[in-house]
Every structure is written in C-alpha cells, then in structure tokens.
Amino acid sequence: MKYEIVQPIKLIDYSDKCLAVIGETKPFKEDLKKMGGRFNYGLSCGAGWVFPKKKREELEKYVNSKGGDGRFKQLLLF
C-alpha cells in the first residue's frame, strides 16, 4: 500500500485587494475557475488562485467544505 501526504487547500490574505487559494488546488480547478478565480504561477507564496476580497465569505465556505483551512494534513491511501 502506498501513502501520500497531501497539504489541503488554504485561503490567505494575499494583498490589500485580493485573497489567494493555495495548496493542492488541481482537483478543485473547475470550481475555482467558476467562482471567478485566476490562476497565477508567480505569487510570492507559491502558485495559487487569486480572488477579489469581496469573495471572502464564499471562499471560506468552499475551502472549509473541502477539508482545508491550513491546520490539517490529509493522508491519502491508494
């Protein structure tokens, strides 16, 4: 059996005007795109999705529903 530790997605304040969703976002790509996010490889915190701050409440609910808030790691078995 193979084990892999995956860091959950995390919502951060990136600047005065925007938020970023970082971490292992690939499985959530389509959802993040539909919510108006733009993927950016060049963020100072690493690649992630950028959103305006007015999306905070929606993003907090989404990130938490996907098991990510930056405090836990998920162990995947496959």
Secondary structure, 3 states (H helix, E strand, C coil): CCEEEECCCEEEECCCCEEEEECCCHHHHHHHHHCCCEEECCCCCCCEEEEEHHHHHHHHHHHHHCCCCCCCCEEEEC
